């Protein structure tokens, strides 16, 4: 577990999520309490995110982004890179892998890798994802503004959306309004892998 935590710290350091959020908050001259009220997130959680102690899931980044009127791409793009065309070679995205946790879980629910890291001003957020959690908990339910598309490449997942539960196998896809509560868990013996595209409408 110590090794995993060290890897997570290095991944956070590379993306500099906490630094970006703190700098954005300071530029807007807002306190942590003010941001907590704008996002609905707790002040202690925001402090942990800014200090790179907790990695926020995508839904949390979307809520923070909306509070500051920035797209989620702000958190993944390189400030120095203005590429109009971005090619990500097989294996390269692993260097930018971001493990995430919900409510400081010791077991990470999934990993996601940005496929648009280094591309500025993009409207879509493409990721490849590995689903790790195999036991359902309502803590896994999230919702945020926009739409999502997911294509399952390998394995099987259970997808919960509003009051419905769907079993997805390799080759299946789902497109949905992400304003409704939704969440995934892995099922079967193979670690599920998928390509997901998020669109926040910004």
Secondary structure, 3 states (H helix, E strand, C coil): CHHHHHHHHHHHHHHCHHHHHHHHHHHCCCCHHHHHHHHCCCHHHHHHHHCCCCCCCHHHHHHHHHHCCCCHHHHCCCCCCCCCCCCCCCCHHHHHEEEECCCCCCCCCEEEEECCCCCCCCCEEEEEEEECCCCCCHHHCECCCCEEEEEEEECEEEEEECCEEEEEECCCEEEEECCCCEEEEEECCCCCEEEEEEECCC
